Amino acid sequence: MQPTRQLMQAFFLLLLIIATGVLGYLWLEDMSFLDTLWLTITGVTTVGYGDIVPVTPGGRVFTLFLNIAGVGLFLYAVSNVTAFLIEGHLKNELGRRKTMRAIEKLSNHIIVCGAGRVGNEIIFRLRKEKVPFVVVESDPQKVAELSAEGVLCVEGDATSDAVLEQAGIHRAVGLVTSLPDDAANVFVTLTSKGLNPRIKVVARSNRPETEEKLLRAGADKVVSPSAIGGRRMAISILKPASVDFIETLMHDQDLEFELEEVTVSSKSSLVGKELRHSGIKQEASAMVVAIKRGEKIINNPPAHEKIQAGDLLIVIGTRSQMEKLERMVSGD
């Protein structure tokens, strides 16, 4: 039983005992409401001051049964409240409410379903990029560990509508489902798209035949960690230097270079200019490795390629170079 439910049940039992005693004495004895309340509480708590006592035979019989049943229920209720406080449930509950308030303030964030080996890599990258996100995880221990690190978490089943709504699915811009079970990833994709049709979903696939199902379910992108790992291992043996460079670029925290995406604004002075005359290399010292134009990707674009409004430039450079480039593409 959940701690909050136990606490509510304990308070309900206390109220039930008190209400039964007060109503019984009001009916059987000629007493005021305050006297019946006093007699009921002193009886079930075994205090028994004796200043107010039942005088009618019916009142005395009622007191016998009330005290026998009431003392046991009272002790049960008190033990639940004590356990809730001593075991730290109150602290956990307050922490959960604080987390939920923080999640309610988020918008345009990313939801990560699953904090396993793959999910942890996603969490690491999102934290490094300082992107707001919420983790949905069913393992209480993992939730506790991530919460201790300051990660916003929702404990529960990611396939549940209620759990995704707690994670702010209606305000989220993206969702990554990295659960180890393909069927669960399909279900999460269907559920998330049903709750928020505009959300971008990236789904994990462990088996090749699941990829098509995930795409039909609404996934915008399907990633197979095993397939990527296999290709990476093959390239590592064939072109080790290239792989070392890419791995260092993507994973070395001390390296200043980053792979970034920037969108060209219609107000930017770069619109209509060829890459060689754009000043990106000369002024920002960044290197454009690809251009995404609509659904088309231009890899290693030629120097005479003209930049258009809405182009997504995929560039490599340092953080300071990226800041200069962002000002150029935004038109500021």
C-alpha distance (Angstrom), angle and dihedral (degrees) to the residues before:
residue distance angle dihedral
M1 . . .
Q2 3.82 . .
P3 3.84 115.9 .
T4 3.80 93.4 -122.0
R5 3.81 91.1 51.4
Q6 3.81 90.6 49.3
L7 3.79 91.0 51.9
M8 3.79 92.6 48.7
Q9 3.80 90.3 48.3
A10 3.81 90.3 52.0
F11 3.81 92.9 52.0
F12 3.80 90.3 46.0
L13 3.82 90.6 54.2
L14 3.80 91.2 49.7
L15 3.79 91.6 50.8
L16 3.81 90.8 46.0
I17 3.82 92.1 52.8
I18 3.80 93.1 47.7
A19 3.80 93.8 44.6
T20 3.83 91.7 49.3
G21 3.81 92.5 50.2
V22 3.80 95.0 45.8
L23 3.81 94.3 47.8
G24 3.81 92.2 44.5
Y25 3.79 94.7 51.7
L26 3.81 92.3 43.5
W27 3.78 88.2 56.3
L28 3.81 99.0 41.2
E29 3.81 103.4 31.4
D30 3.77 134.9 48.3
M31 3.79 94.4 -121.2
S32 3.79 137.9 131.1
F33 3.79 120.6 -111.4
L34 3.81 91.1 -105.6
D35 3.83 91.7 52.0
T36 3.82 92.6 50.1
L37 3.82 90.6 48.6
W38 3.81 90.7 49.0
L39 3.81 93.2 48.1
T40 3.82 93.0 47.4
I41 3.81 95.7 50.1
T42 3.80 96.0 43.3
G43 3.80 88.9 48.7
V44 3.83 100.7 49.8
T45 3.82 91.7 40.9
T46 3.83 89.3 51.9
V47 3.82 90.9 -126.7
G48 3.83 93.9 121.3
Y49 3.80 104.8 178.1
G50 3.81 90.7 -177.9
D51 3.81 94.5 -141.6
I52 3.82 90.7 114.9
V53 3.81 119.2 35.8
P54 3.81 136.2 166.2
V55 3.81 112.7 -101.1
T56 3.80 104.1 -173.9
P57 3.83 122.0 79.4
G58 3.80 90.0 -122.7
G59 3.80 90.9 51.3
R60 3.80 92.0 51.2
V61 3.82 93.3 49.1
F62 3.80 89.1 47.6
T63 3.82 89.8 51.2
L64 3.81 91.6 53.4
F65 3.81 93.1 55.0
L66 3.81 93.4 38.8
N67 3.78 93.0 53.2
I68 3.82 94.7 44.2
A69 3.81 93.4 49.6
G70 3.79 96.5 30.2
V71 3.80 97.5 53.4
G72 3.81 91.7 53.9
L73 3.80 93.5 46.5
F74 3.79 91.3 44.2
L75 3.81 92.4 52.8
Y76 3.81 90.4 47.0
A77 3.80 90.9 51.8
V78 3.80 93.2 46.2
S79 3.81 92.0 48.3
N80 3.82 90.5 53.1
V81 3.78 91.9 50.0
T82 3.81 91.0 46.9
A83 3.80 92.5 48.8
F84 3.79 90.2 48.9
L85 3.79 91.4 54.4
I86 3.81 99.4 37.9
E87 3.81 96.9 45.9
G88 3.78 91.7 53.5
H89 3.77 96.4 -110.9
L90 3.78 90.6 132.6
K91 3.79 90.5 55.5
N92 3.79 90.9 47.7
E93 3.77 91.9 48.3
L94 3.80 92.1 50.5
G95 3.81 89.4 47.6
R96 3.80 91.0 50.2
R97 3.78 91.8 50.9
K98 3.81 90.4 49.1
T99 3.81 88.9 51.6
M100 3.80 92.2 49.1
R101 3.81 90.9 50.7
A102 3.81 89.3 51.9
I103 3.81 91.5 48.9
E104 3.82 91.1 49.4
K105 3.82 88.8 59.4
L106 3.83 92.9 54.5
S107 3.79 124.3 99.0
N108 3.81 132.6 170.0
H109 3.78 88.1 21.1
I110 3.81 131.6 140.3
I111 3.80 126.0 -112.4
V112 3.81 117.1 -146.4
C113 3.80 113.6 -160.3
G114 3.80 110.6 -158.0
A115 3.80 129.5 20.4
G116 3.80 99.3 -148.3
R117 3.79 125.7 119.7
V118 3.80 93.7 -60.9
G119 3.78 93.4 39.2
N120 3.81 92.1 52.0
E121 3.80 90.4 55.7
I122 3.80 89.6 52.1
I123 3.80 91.0 48.0
F124 3.81 91.1 49.5
R125 3.81 91.9 52.5
L126 3.81 94.4 45.9
R127 3.79 90.9 50.1
K128 3.79 90.9 49.5
E129 3.80 91.2 50.5
K130 3.85 89.6 45.3
V131 3.80 91.5 -127.2
P132 3.84 115.3 159.3
F133 3.79 111.0 -114.1
V134 3.80 144.4 158.0
V135 3.80 125.7 -143.5
V136 3.81 121.5 -142.9
E137 3.80 111.0 -158.7
S138 3.81 132.9 160.7
D139 3.83 96.8 -157.0
P140 3.85 108.7 91.6
Q141 3.82 92.1 -156.7
K142 3.80 93.0 55.1
V143 3.78 90.3 45.8
A144 3.81 90.3 52.3
E145 3.81 92.1 48.7
L146 3.80 94.0 49.0
S147 3.81 92.6 43.7
A148 3.81 89.4 53.3
E149 3.82 87.2 56.6
G150 3.79 91.2 53.1
V151 3.82 97.1 -102.2
L152 3.80 116.2 145.0
C153 3.81 107.4 -121.6
V154 3.78 138.3 179.0
E155 3.78 114.9 -158.0
G156 3.78 113.6 -141.7
D157 3.78 148.5 67.3
A158 3.81 111.9 -42.3
T159 3.81 90.6 -148.3
S160 3.81 90.3 64.8
D161 3.80 119.0 99.4
A162 3.81 91.4 -145.7
V163 3.82 93.2 52.7
L164 3.81 93.1 49.1
E165 3.79 89.7 47.9
Q166 3.81 89.2 53.4
A167 3.81 87.2 53.9
G168 3.81 89.6 55.2
I169 3.81 98.9 -106.4
H170 3.82 92.0 166.0
R171 3.83 91.7 56.6
A172 3.82 97.9 37.2
V173 3.78 122.7 107.3
G174 3.80 96.7 -158.5
L175 3.79 144.4 13.1
V176 3.80 130.0 -157.6
T177 3.79 116.3 -163.9
S178 3.80 110.0 -164.3
L179 3.79 100.3 163.6
P180 3.84 116.1 147.8
D181 3.82 92.0 -126.2
D182 3.81 116.5 77.1
A183 3.81 93.5 -154.1
A184 3.80 90.1 55.0
N185 3.81 90.8 50.9
V186 3.80 90.3 51.6
F187 3.80 90.5 50.0
V188 3.82 92.7 47.3
T189 3.81 89.6 50.7
L190 3.81 92.3 51.1
T191 3.79 92.3 45.9
S192 3.80 96.1 47.0
K193 3.81 93.2 47.2
G194 3.78 89.6 48.6
L195 3.80 91.9 52.7
N196 3.82 95.7 40.7
P197 3.82 115.6 14.4
R198 3.83 91.3 -175.1
I199 3.79 95.9 57.4
K200 3.81 118.5 110.0
V201 3.81 111.8 -126.9
V202 3.80 125.7 -159.8
A203 3.80 111.1 -172.5
R204 3.78 134.2 -166.4
S205 3.79 119.2 -127.8
N206 3.78 122.9 -166.7
R207 3.81 96.8 -179.9
P208 3.82 126.7 46.7
E209 3.81 93.4 -130.4
T210 3.81 91.1 58.4
E211 3.79 94.5 62.3
E212 3.80 94.1 76.4
K213 3.82 91.2 47.8
L214 3.80 91.4 52.4
L215 3.79 91.4 50.1
R216 3.80 90.6 49.9
A217 3.80 88.9 48.7
G218 3.81 88.7 58.9
A219 3.81 105.4 -93.1
D220 3.81 111.9 155.0
K221 3.79 92.0 -156.7
V222 3.80 132.9 15.4
V223 3.80 120.3 -158.1
S224 3.78 125.5 -169.1
P225 3.82 110.5 -159.1
S226 3.82 91.8 -166.0
A227 3.82 92.7 52.5
I228 3.79 92.4 46.6
G229 3.79 90.4 47.0
G230 3.79 91.4 50.9
R231 3.80 93.5 50.0
R232 3.78 90.7 46.2
M233 3.80 91.9 51.9
A234 3.81 90.7 49.9
I235 3.80 92.7 49.6
S236 3.81 90.3 44.8
I237 3.79 90.7 61.8
L238 3.83 93.7 41.4
K239 3.82 101.5 38.7
P240 3.81 107.5 15.5
A241 3.81 97.0 162.4
S242 3.81 92.8 54.6
V243 3.78 92.3 48.0
D244 3.80 91.3 48.4
F245 3.80 89.7 53.0
I246 3.80 94.4 49.6
E247 3.80 92.1 43.9
T248 3.78 91.3 50.7
L249 3.78 90.6 47.4
M250 3.80 93.7 51.0
H251 3.79 102.7 36.3
D252 3.80 111.1 23.9
Q253 3.81 105.6 103.5
D254 3.80 92.6 -165.2
L255 3.79 94.2 54.1
E256 3.79 113.6 100.5
F257 3.82 95.5 -153.3
E258 3.80 117.9 96.8
L259 3.78 138.1 -177.3
E260 3.80 107.7 -127.4
E261 3.81 141.4 173.9
V262 3.82 122.0 -140.5
T263 3.80 128.8 177.7
V264 3.80 120.7 -139.1
S265 3.81 112.2 -125.2
S266 3.79 121.2 -140.5
K267 3.83 86.5 -121.1
S268 3.80 92.9 56.8
S269 3.81 119.2 115.0
L270 3.82 87.5 -137.3
V271 3.82 92.7 72.9
G272 3.80 110.8 112.4
K273 3.80 94.6 10.3
E274 3.78 125.4 119.8
L275 3.79 115.9 -117.2
R276 3.81 92.4 -113.0
H277 3.82 91.0 54.7
S278 3.81 97.2 37.6
G279 3.79 96.1 88.7
I280 3.80 92.5 -131.5
K281 3.79 91.9 123.4
Q282 3.80 95.8 34.8
E283 3.81 99.9 44.1
A284 3.83 105.7 23.8
S285 3.84 96.1 27.3
A286 3.83 88.0 -142.3
M287 3.80 124.2 138.9
V288 3.81 121.1 -132.1
V289 3.81 108.1 -144.7
A290 3.81 98.0 172.9
I291 3.79 143.9 0.1
K292 3.78 123.6 -144.5
R293 3.79 111.0 -154.9
G294 3.77 110.8 179.6
E295 3.79 105.4 -52.6
K296 3.80 92.6 -22.5
I297 3.80 122.2 95.4
I298 3.80 119.0 -158.2
N299 3.80 107.1 -158.0
N300 3.80 118.1 -155.6
P301 3.83 91.6 -1.9
P302 3.84 115.6 -142.9
A303 3.79 120.8 -111.8
H304 3.82 92.0 -108.6
E305 3.84 93.4 55.3
K306 3.81 109.4 122.8
I307 3.79 118.8 -133.6
Q308 3.80 115.4 -126.1
A309 3.80 132.0 -162.4
G310 3.79 110.1 -91.8
D311 3.80 94.1 26.3
L312 3.80 114.1 145.3
L313 3.80 107.9 -139.2
I314 3.80 117.3 -155.5
V315 3.79 105.8 -155.8
I316 3.80 141.9 171.8
G317 3.77 121.5 -141.9
T318 3.78 147.9 107.2
R319 3.79 123.4 -68.0
S320 3.82 92.2 -103.2
Q321 3.81 90.4 49.4
M322 3.80 89.8 50.1
E323 3.79 90.9 52.4
K324 3.81 90.5 53.8
L325 3.80 91.1 47.5
E326 3.81 92.6 48.5
R327 3.79 89.3 55.9
M328 3.80 90.2 49.6
V329 3.82 95.8 50.4
S330 3.81 93.7 42.9
G331 3.79 94.2 53.4
D332 3.81 94.2 -124.6
